[in-house]
Amino acid sequence: MKIKDAINTAWSAVQTWSFWKDLFIMTFGMLISAAAVNYFLIPSKLIVGSISGLSIVISGIFELLGMTVKVSTVIVIINAILLILAYILIDKEFGIKTVYTALILGPLMDLWEKILPASNLLTDGSTSVMGDIWLDLCCFVLLLSAAQAILFHINASTGGLDILAKIVNKYLHFDIGASISVAGAIICCTAFAINPFRMVVVGLIGTWINGIVVDYFTASINKRKRVCIISSSHEILRKYIIEELDRGCSLYNVTGGYSGKENVEIQALLTQDEFSKLMDFMKKNDIHGFITAGNVSEVYGLWNKHKRGPIG
């Protein structure tokens, strides 16, 4: 009976728009990640703190031993092991989504290689697509960080290092940023097996920059406007926010420090587009008030990305 219920639940999920939207986002994000690894990480043998970097080291060690093992194959094997741990030790939604993203990274790398082999972009025996190791590092970090931020936004990840960081964060209560940085640095140090000292230092710098850029992209994607309006037309604004913008709001009784008059302040968390609509509504209806708005990078609790999420 439990198996039948699970199948029915899964089938119901497949029939929703949310499922297909998340599937598209995950595939798109991993397509970007695969391109970053295939064109900027592998040719230059940059070892940035990631499972992809560790896979390059392992593949390089096999190459030194006279055996050929593709980087994409090593990535699939390592991720398969980590994904089992993710499903058991982390929440099921994260685990299931990460199963999909991690397992398609290797095949998508092979797809990029068939569409446009990295060797076609290299000239005069160079191992750098951009012609400079630092430019390769910048391109890789920008592409990978964007993909990671997109996936984190829908409670997924690129797998690998993210899974390890989640496990450490959940059970040892370490800061997740610190977990990623430490694990990334350890992986970078494995590059001593195949790379000179200079390349290892470049990888360590890339790992540090990657964390900073991920934080920036994540904050940008999650950014919301905390809007505070003091106006005598607060009831009109309340109805507009609830009925038209489909958001919640909070009302507070306030007293003017200069005038001593009592009034009502309305507060709401809005997206940038919703904030623009609210400002247009006030302008068209000649509604006056004292307005302040600030950026909020993280929202927890009752906020909903698609429907009303009251804060009061």
C-alpha positions in Angstrom: 0.0 0.0 0.0 2.8 2.4 0.8 4.4 1.7 -2.6 1.1 2.5 -4.3 0.7 5.7 -2.4 4.3 6.7 -3.2 3.6 6.1 -6.9 0.4 8.1 -6.8 2.2 11.0 -5.0 5.0 10.9 -7.6 2.5 10.8 -10.5 0.6 13.8 -9.0 3.8 15.8 -8.8 4.7 15.0 -12.4 1.4 16.5 -13.5 2.1 19.9 -12.0 3.6 22.9 -13.6 6.0 23.4 -10.7 7.6 20.0 -11.4 8.3 20.8 -15.1 9.5 24.3 -14.2 12.0 23.0 -11.7 13.1 20.3 -14.1 13.8 22.9 -16.8 15.7 25.1 -14.3 17.8 22.2 -13.0 18.6 21.1 -16.5 19.5 24.6 -17.6 21.7 25.2 -14.5 23.6 21.9 -15.0 24.1 22.7 -18.7 25.9 25.9 -17.6 27.9 23.9 -15.1 28.9 21.3 -17.6 30.1 24.0 -20.1 32.1 25.7 -17.3 33.9 22.4 -16.4 34.4 21.2 -19.9 35.8 24.4 -21.5 37.6 26.1 -18.6 38.4 23.6 -15.9 39.5 20.4 -17.8 41.8 21.9 -20.5 43.7 24.1 -18.1 43.7 21.5 -15.4 42.5 24.1 -12.9 41.7 22.4 -9.6 39.1 24.6 -7.9 37.5 23.3 -4.7 34.8 21.0 -6.2 34.1 17.4 -7.0 34.8 18.3 -10.6 38.3 19.4 -9.5 38.8 16.2 -7.5 37.7 14.2 -10.5 40.4 15.9 -12.6 43.0 14.9 -10.0 41.9 11.3 -9.9 41.7 11.1 -13.7 45.2 12.6 -13.9 46.6 10.1 -11.4 45.2 7.2 -13.6 46.8 8.9 -16.6 50.2 8.9 -14.9 49.7 5.2 -14.2 49.1 4.6 -17.9 45.3 4.2 -17.7 42.6 6.4 -19.3 39.6 7.3 -17.2 37.4 10.1 -18.4 36.7 13.0 -15.9 33.0 12.7 -16.6 33.0 9.1 -15.6 34.8 9.8 -12.3 32.3 12.6 -11.6 29.3 10.2 -12.0 30.9 7.6 -9.7 31.7 10.1 -6.9 28.4 11.8 -7.1 26.5 8.5 -7.1 28.1 7.7 -3.7 27.4 11.1 -2.3 23.8 11.1 -3.5 23.1 8.0 -1.5 24.3 9.9 1.6 22.3 13.0 0.6 19.0 11.0 0.4 19.6 9.3 3.7 21.1 12.2 5.7 19.5 15.3 4.2 15.8 16.1 3.4 14.2 14.1 0.5 13.4 17.0 -1.7 17.0 18.2 -1.7 18.2 14.6 -2.2 15.9 13.8 -5.1 16.6 17.0 -7.0 20.4 16.7 -6.4 20.2 13.1 -7.7 19.0 14.4 -11.0 21.4 17.3 -11.3 24.5 15.4 -10.2 23.9 12.4 -12.5 23.3 14.6 -15.6 26.6 16.6 -15.2 28.8 13.9 -16.8 26.5 13.2 -19.7 26.0 16.9 -20.3 29.8 17.4 -20.4 29.9 14.6 -23.1 27.2 16.4 -24.9 29.1 19.7 -25.0 32.2 17.8 -26.2 30.2 16.4 -29.1 28.7 19.7 -30.0 32.0 21.7 -29.7 35.1 19.8 -28.6 37.3 21.8 -26.3 40.3 20.9 -28.4 38.8 23.0 -31.3 39.1 26.1 -29.1 42.8 25.5 -28.2 45.5 26.9 -30.4 49.3 26.2 -30.7 49.3 23.5 -28.1 47.8 25.8 -25.5 45.9 24.4 -22.5 43.8 27.5 -22.0 40.7 28.3 -24.0 40.9 32.0 -23.2 44.7 32.1 -23.6 45.3 33.0 -20.0 44.9 30.9 -16.9 43.4 33.8 -14.9 40.8 34.5 -17.6 39.9 30.8 -17.6 39.5 30.9 -13.8 37.2 34.0 -14.0 35.0 32.5 -16.7 34.7 29.2 -14.8 33.8 30.9 -11.5 31.2 33.2 -13.0 29.5 30.4 -14.9 29.6 27.9 -12.0 28.5 30.5 -9.4 25.5 31.5 -11.5 24.4 27.9 -11.9 24.9 27.2 -8.2 22.8 30.2 -7.2 20.0 29.2 -9.6 19.9 25.7 -8.2 20.1 26.8 -4.5 17.1 29.0 -5.2 14.9 25.9 -5.9 16.4 23.8 -3.0 18.7 21.8 -5.3 22.5 21.8 -5.9 25.1 20.7 -8.4 25.9 17.8 -6.1 29.4 16.8 -4.9 30.9 19.4 -2.5 27.4 20.9 -1.8 26.3 17.6 -0.4 29.2 17.3 1.9 28.7 20.8 3.1 25.0 20.2 3.8 25.8 17.1 5.8 28.4 18.8 7.9 26.1 21.8 8.4 23.2 19.6 9.5 25.0 17.3 11.9 28.0 19.2 13.1 26.3 22.6 13.0 29.2 24.3 11.2 28.5 27.4 9.1 27.8 26.1 5.6 30.1 28.7 4.0 32.9 27.6 6.2 32.2 24.0 5.4 32.4 24.6 1.7 35.6 26.7 2.0 37.4 24.1 4.1 36.3 21.2 1.9 37.2 23.1 -1.2 40.7 24.0 0.1 41.3 20.3 0.9 40.3 19.3 -2.6 42.5 22.0 -4.0 45.5 20.6 -2.1 45.1 17.2 -3.8 46.1 19.0 -7.0 49.8 18.8 -5.8 49.6 15.2 -7.3 49.3 16.5 -10.8 49.9 20.3 -10.8 52.8 22.7 -9.9 52.6 24.9 -6.9 51.5 28.0 -8.9 48.4 26.1 -10.3 47.4 25.0 -6.8 47.5 28.6 -5.5 45.4 29.7 -8.5 42.9 27.0 -7.6 42.7 28.1 -3.9 42.1 31.7 -5.0 39.4 30.5 -7.4 37.7 28.6 -4.6 37.7 31.7 -2.4 36.3 33.9 -5.2 33.7 31.2 -6.0 32.2 31.5 -2.5 32.0 35.3 -2.7 30.4 35.3 -6.2 27.9 32.6 -5.1 26.8 34.7 -2.2 26.4 37.7 -4.5 24.3 35.9 -7.0 22.2 34.2 -4.3 21.5 37.5 -2.6 20.5 39.1 -6.0 18.1 36.2 -6.8 16.5 36.2 -3.4 16.3 40.0 -3.1 13.0 41.4 -1.9 11.8 44.9 -1.1 10.7 45.7 2.5 8.3 48.5 1.9 7.0 50.8 4.7 4.3 53.4 3.9 2.6 55.8 6.3 -0.5 57.2 4.6 -4.1 58.2 5.4 -5.1 55.9 2.4 -3.7 52.8 4.1 -6.9 50.9 3.7 -6.8 51.4 -0.1 -3.2 50.3 -0.2 -3.9 47.3 2.0 -6.6 46.0 -0.3 -4.4 46.6 -3.4 -1.5 44.6 -1.8 -3.7 41.7 -0.7 -6.2 41.5 -3.7 -4.1 42.7 -6.6 -0.5 41.8 -5.7 -1.6 38.7 -3.7 0.8 39.5 -0.9 0.4 39.9 2.9 1.0 43.0 4.9 1.2 44.3 8.4 -0.5 47.4 9.9 1.0 49.4 12.8 -0.4 52.4 14.7 2.2 55.2 14.7 2.4 58.7 16.1 4.2 61.5 14.2 7.1 62.8 16.3 6.7 66.3 14.8 3.0 66.7 14.3 1.8 64.4 17.1 -0.9 63.0 14.8 -1.8 59.3 14.9 -1.6 57.4 11.7 -1.1 53.9 10.3 2.0 52.4 8.8 1.7 49.5 6.4 4.6 47.1 5.8 5.0 44.5 3.1 7.6 42.3 1.5 7.4 42.6 -2.3 9.4 41.6 -5.4 11.0 44.4 -7.4 8.2 44.1 -10.0 5.5 44.2 -7.4 7.1 47.2 -5.8 7.0 49.0 -9.1 3.4 48.2 -9.6 2.6 49.5 -6.1 4.4 52.8 -6.9 2.5 53.1 -10.2 -0.8 52.5 -8.4 -0.1 55.2 -5.9 0.8 57.7 -8.6 -2.2 57.0 -10.8 -4.6 57.3 -7.8 -2.9 60.3 -6.4 -2.1 58.6 -3.1 0.4 60.4 -0.9 2.4 59.1 1.9 5.8 58.7 3.6 7.6 55.7 1.9 10.7 53.9 2.7 12.0 50.8 0.9 15.0 48.6 1.6 16.5 45.4 0.1 16.1 42.1 2.0 18.3 39.3 0.8 16.8 36.4 2.8 13.2 35.7 3.8 12.1 32.8 6.0 8.8 31.6 7.4 5.5 32.4 5.7 6.8 34.1 2.5 5.7 32.3 -0.7 7.3 32.8 -4.0 4.1 32.5 -5.9 1.2 33.2 -3.6 0.4 35.4 -0.6 3.0 35.2 2.2 1.8 37.4 5.1 4.4 38.7 7.5 1.9 39.8 10.0 
